[in-house]
Amino acid sequence: MTSTLSRMRSWLFAPGDSEKKMAKAADSPADIVLLDLEDSVMPEGKPAARAQVSAFLTSRSDRQRIWVRINPMQSGEIEKDLAAIMATAPGGVMLPKAEGREDVEALDAILSEHEAQHGIAQGSTLVAALVTETAAAMFTTGSYCGAPRLAAMTWGAEDLGAAIGARIQHRPDGQYMPVFELARTLCLLGAAAAGVAPIETIMPDFRDLEGLAARARMVRSQGFRGMLAIHPDQIATINAAFTPGEEEIAHARRVIAAFSVNPGQGAARLDGSMVDIPHLKLAKALLADAGLDE
């Protein structure tokens, strides 16, 4: 399915066992807030964190933009997570360590039961999948086409590094080592094939806003629609990088206008060059991302 979310530029994590950090994240300008029940919460702290997340969601009127990262399908914790949070109707859940469409289908079945139990519209709880966190997951990134509820796919380097025993993630120039670049590429291609939003992974150094801006602009130029964040200070930079500028919008409108005066043609002339149907599709997608009419 194609996501019904109008904007998904910034996805901000907050640990589910810290009310202060959850509040700070939710009060930020992040498009989506991710309350975390997985990696940021120790096993012995998960029951208390579930209760805190449930109470926090109940207190908010903007729950559509507040999602929960639950534990993996293989963890044995997912039923406990959903039993604790679904009565509050979060906007969605993030599924970590997903290993293919079957995991999303299994999650869909569980979510459907909880939606029916709590009078929530069927299918309204969206899903984002973390699709490269295990070695096996790397081979299934192209399998998500038609996965129910799926709105976005993202990737992660830390868990993948641990899974394969990689001690170094980055080259000396700061770029990812080849296996992690492969994970990023497979996420992007898998999301495009599934018709959902590809979301870039986190940048751990939240103080390097200049580097964050450069990386966000780079991945957006390749097709990513947003980026994960770990600190509220990163949100303004991410939002700016993934928001089309005035020049981009003006050019997109001119591309569309060039085709409108030549209806039925597969190409049009613009500024002395030829533009074709792929240019038209990109122009329309850009305006959609900006929330603008053609």
Backbone hydrogen bonds, N-H to C=O, Kabsch-Sander energy under -0.5 kcal/mol:
donor,donor_aa,acceptor,acceptor_aa,energy
11,W,227,M,-2.0
12,L,32,I,-2.7
13,F,11,W,-0.6
13,F,229,A,-2.6
14,A,34,L,-2.3
16,G,36,D,-2.5
18,S,15,P,-1.5
22,M,18,S,-2.3
23,A,19,E,-2.4
24,K,20,K,-2.1
25,A,21,K,-2.3
26,A,22,M,-2.6
27,D,23,A,-1.9
28,S,25,A,-1.2
32,I,10,S,-2.3
33,V,65,R,-2.8
34,L,12,L,-3.5
35,L,33,V,-0.7
35,L,67,W,-2.8
36,D,14,A,-3.0
36,D,34,L,-0.5
37,L,35,L,-0.5
37,L,69,R,-2.6
41,V,38,E,-1.7
45,G,42,M,-1.7
46,K,42,M,-0.6
46,K,43,P,-1.1
49,A,45,G,-2.2
50,R,46,K,-2.6
51,A,47,P,-1.6
52,Q,48,A,-2.1
53,V,49,A,-2.9
54,S,50,R,-2.5
55,A,51,A,-2.3
56,F,52,Q,-2.4
57,L,53,V,-2.7
58,T,54,S,-2.1
59,S,55,A,-1.3
60,R,56,F,-0.5
60,R,57,L,-1.4
65,R,62,D,-1.5
66,I,63,R,-1.2
67,W,33,V,-3.5
67,W,65,R,-0.6
68,V,92,G,-1.6
69,R,35,L,-2.6
70,I,68,V,-0.9
70,I,94,M,-1.6
75,S,72,P,-1.6
76,G,73,M,-0.6
81,D,77,E,-2.3
82,L,78,I,-2.5
83,A,79,E,-2.4
84,A,80,K,-1.4
85,I,81,D,-1.6
86,M,82,L,-2.3
88,T,85,I,-1.7
89,A,86,M,-1.5
91,G,63,R,-1.7
91,G,66,I,-2.0
92,G,66,I,-0.6
93,V,126,L,-2.3
94,M,68,V,-2.3
95,L,93,V,-0.5
95,L,128,A,-3.1
98,A,95,L,-0.6
98,A,130,L,-2.0
103,D,100,G,-1.3
104,V,100,G,-1.0
105,E,101,R,-2.5
106,A,102,E,-2.3
107,L,103,D,-2.2
108,D,104,V,-2.5
109,A,105,E,-1.8
110,I,106,A,-1.6
111,L,107,L,-2.8
112,S,108,D,-2.5
113,E,109,A,-1.5
114,H,110,I,-1.9
115,E,111,L,-2.8
116,A,112,S,-2.3
117,Q,113,E,-2.1
118,H,114,H,-2.0
119,G,115,E,-0.6
119,G,116,A,-0.7
120,I,115,E,-2.6
124,S,121,A,-2.0
126,L,91,G,-1.9
126,L,124,S,-0.9
127,V,149,R,-2.1
128,A,93,V,-2.1
129,A,152,A,-2.1
130,L,95,L,-2.8
131,V,129,A,-0.7
131,V,154,T,-2.8
138,M,134,T,-1.1
138,M,135,A,-0.6
139,F,135,A,-0.5
139,F,136,A,-1.2
140,T,137,A,-1.7
141,T,138,M,-0.5
143,S,140,T,-2.0
147,A,144,Y,-2.5
150,L,147,A,-1.1
151,A,127,V,-3.2
152,A,127,V,-1.1
153,M,197,A,-2.6
154,T,129,A,-2.6
155,W,199,I,-0.7
161,G,157,A,-2.7
162,A,158,E,-2.1
163,A,159,D,-2.4
164,I,160,L,-2.0
165,G,161,G,-1.2
166,A,161,G,-2.2
167,R,165,G,-0.5
171,R,175,Q,-3.8
174,G,171,R,-2.1
177,M,169,Q,-3.2
180,F,177,M,-1.0
181,E,177,M,-1.9
182,L,178,P,-2.4
183,A,179,V,-1.7
184,R,180,F,-2.2
185,T,181,E,-2.5
186,L,182,L,-2.9
187,C,183,A,-2.2
188,L,184,R,-2.2
189,L,185,T,-2.7
190,G,186,L,-2.6
191,A,187,C,-2.5
192,A,188,L,-2.2
193,A,189,L,-2.4
194,A,190,G,-1.9
195,G,191,A,-1.1
196,V,191,A,-2.3
197,A,151,A,-2.1
199,I,153,M,-2.6
200,E,226,G,-2.9
206,F,204,P,-1.5
208,D,205,D,-1.2
209,L,207,R,-1.8
212,L,208,D,-2.0
213,A,209,L,-2.4
214,A,210,E,-2.1
215,R,211,G,-2.4
216,A,212,L,-2.9
217,R,213,A,-2.4
218,M,214,A,-2.0
219,V,215,R,-2.6
220,R,216,A,-2.1
221,S,217,R,-1.9
222,Q,218,M,-0.8
222,Q,219,V,-0.6
223,G,220,R,-1.4
224,F,219,V,-2.3
225,R,198,P,-3.0
226,G,198,P,-0.8
227,M,9,R,-2.7
228,L,200,E,-2.4
229,A,11,W,-2.9
234,Q,231,H,-2.1
235,I,232,P,-1.4
236,A,232,P,-0.5
238,I,234,Q,-2.1
239,N,235,I,-3.1
240,A,236,A,-2.2
241,A,237,T,-2.1
242,F,238,I,-2.0
243,T,240,A,-1.0
249,I,245,G,-2.5
250,A,246,E,-2.6
251,H,247,E,-2.4
252,A,248,E,-2.5
253,R,249,I,-2.3
254,R,250,A,-1.8
255,V,251,H,-2.2
256,I,252,A,-2.3
257,A,253,R,-2.4
258,A,254,R,-2.2
259,F,255,V,-1.5
260,S,256,I,-1.9
261,V,257,A,-1.4
262,N,259,F,-1.1
265,Q,262,N,-1.9
268,A,275,V,-2.6
270,L,273,S,-3.3
273,S,270,L,-1.8
275,V,268,A,-3.1
277,I,266,G,-0.9
279,H,276,D,-0.8
280,L,276,D,-1.7
281,K,277,I,-2.5
282,L,278,P,-2.2
283,A,279,H,-2.2
284,K,280,L,-2.3
285,A,281,K,-2.3
286,L,282,L,-2.3
287,L,283,A,-1.9
288,A,284,K,-2.0
289,D,285,A,-2.4
290,A,286,L,-1.7
291,G,288,A,-1.2
292,L,287,L,-3.0
